[in-house]
Amino acid sequence: MNIILTKSLTALRGVWKPVKRAIAWHLILNIYRLARLTSSPTLLMEEVWDNLIILDACRFDAFSMVNWIPGTLKKIISAGSTTWEWFVNNFKVRKLDDIIYISANPFISSYYVRKWLGSIPFYKIIEVWRFGWNQKLKTVHPSTVNKATIIALKRYPGKRFIIHYLQPHYPFIGRLKLISDEYVFDMLRSGKISVDLAWKAYLSNLEYVLIFVEKMLKYLKGDICITSDHGNAFGRFGVFYGHTANVPLPELIEVPWLKIRND
């Protein structure tokens, strides 16, 4: 089914003239929405874990290419193609007062969580981005997330933790850096940078955050799962870039689920 779908959609590339781009976008989107009806997302609170690590905007295929951390890896379907969609679908109508949420993502804040859900379901949200934002890098460095988590582990023993890193989300701060005031997918769409450069910088950013995830694992016990909120599209079919809500492209909703046991 996927092979036939891909071949059929690829054959439509003649439609990709600028004046017809919006039509093509909606046509493909509706095809993928119909295809998604046969698959169900993995809901985080229905899984077994003691500590959960979120890598922001991490695709399954990218993770499977570069990950070296041992564990049991499988592909799951995210509950959303953006952070807010994923968050609401996973945590709405729940009381989760056994969980500390450590967030490097500014959208996972007390303000937005109350706006989306009406109240905060967690015992506490630690907004690392508020005190740990790096102006030069235009993001929160993963080492800052680790430091905040280590402090919280000592302060709140017996709680479960969700640890949300901003990487591999843009800006890309790994060995191959790509940092700009302009959004990477706008640069990609306009042709200012190549898909090859953006993809390599994205993978480098993922490798970089995994170094800090591996260090963090030494402090975590029990069942630990590494996953993501959503993925990224690097010009799929010439019309899909970045990540937009309710867009069930495989590149946006297929994310990793790596399970590790630390006794």
HUCOR-V866450 format. One record per pair of residues at least 12 apart in sequence whose C-alpha atoms are under 7 Angstrom apart, sorted by the first residue. I is the first residue (numbers start at 0). GAP is how many residues later the second one is. Records with the same first field share a line. If there is no record, write none. Layout:
BEGIN
I = GAP ; GAP
END
This chain:
BEGIN
9 = 227
20 = 218
24 = 214
28 = 218
31 = 216 ; 217
32 = 215
35 = 212
39 = 37
40 = 36 ; 37 ; 38
41 = 34 ; 35 ; 36 ; 37
42 = 36 ; 47
43 = 46
44 = 45
48 = 174 ; 175 ; 176
49 = 110 ; 172 ; 173 ; 174
50 = 109 ; 110 ; 111 ; 172 ; 173 ; 174
51 = 109 ; 110 ; 111 ; 172 ; 173 ; 174
52 = 109 ; 110 ; 111 ; 172 ; 173 ; 174
53 = 109 ; 110 ; 111 ; 172 ; 173 ; 174 ; 175
54 = 109 ; 110 ; 111 ; 112 ; 113 ; 172 ; 173
55 = 109 ; 110 ; 111 ; 112 ; 113 ; 172 ; 173 ; 174
56 = 111 ; 112 ; 171 ; 172 ; 173 ; 174 ; 175
57 = 110 ; 170 ; 172 ; 173 ; 197
58 = 171 ; 172 ; 173 ; 192 ; 193 ; 195 ; 196 ; 197
59 = 15 ; 194 ; 195 ; 196
61 = 141
62 = 193
65 = 141
68 = 145
70 = 187 ; 188 ; 189
71 = 186 ; 187 ; 188
72 = 183 ; 184 ; 185 ; 186
73 = 182 ; 183 ; 184
74 = 179 ; 180 ; 181 ; 182
75 = 178 ; 179 ; 180 ; 181
76 = 176 ; 177 ; 178
77 = 151 ; 152 ; 175 ; 176 ; 177
79 = 150 ; 165 ; 166 ; 173
80 = 149 ; 150 ; 162 ; 163 ; 164 ; 165 ; 166 ; 167 ; 171 ; 172
81 = 148 ; 161 ; 162 ; 163
82 = 146 ; 147
84 = 160
85 = 143
87 = 28 ; 29
91 = 25
93 = 27
94 = 26 ; 27
95 = 25 ; 26 ; 27
96 = 24 ; 25 ; 26
97 = 24 ; 25 ; 61 ; 62
98 = 23 ; 24 ; 60 ; 61 ; 62
99 = 22 ; 23 ; 24 ; 25 ; 59 ; 60 ; 61 ; 62
100 = 21 ; 23 ; 24 ; 25 ; 60 ; 61 ; 62
101 = 23 ; 24 ; 25 ; 26 ; 47 ; 60 ; 61 ; 62
102 = 23 ; 24 ; 25 ; 26 ; 60 ; 61 ; 62
103 = 23 ; 24 ; 25 ; 36 ; 41 ; 60 ; 61 ; 62
104 = 24 ; 61
105 = 23
108 = 16 ; 18
109 = 15
127 = 17
131 = 12
137 = 33
138 = 32
139 = 26
141 = 23 ; 67 ; 70
142 = 69
144 = 20
145 = 70
166 = 38 ; 39 ; 42
167 = 34 ; 37 ; 38 ; 41
171 = 29 ; 30 ; 33
172 = 32
173 = 30 ; 31 ; 34
174 = 29
175 = 25 ; 28
176 = 24
177 = 23
184 = 56 ; 57
194 = 39
220 = 41 ; 42
221 = 39 ; 40 ; 41
222 = 36 ; 37 ; 38 ; 39
223 = 35 ; 36 ; 37
224 = 32 ; 33 ; 34 ; 35
225 = 31 ; 32 ; 33
226 = 28 ; 29 ; 30 ; 31
227 = 27 ; 28
229 = 22 ; 23 ; 25
230 = 12 ; 20 ; 21 ; 22 ; 24
231 = 19 ; 20
232 = 18 ; 19
END
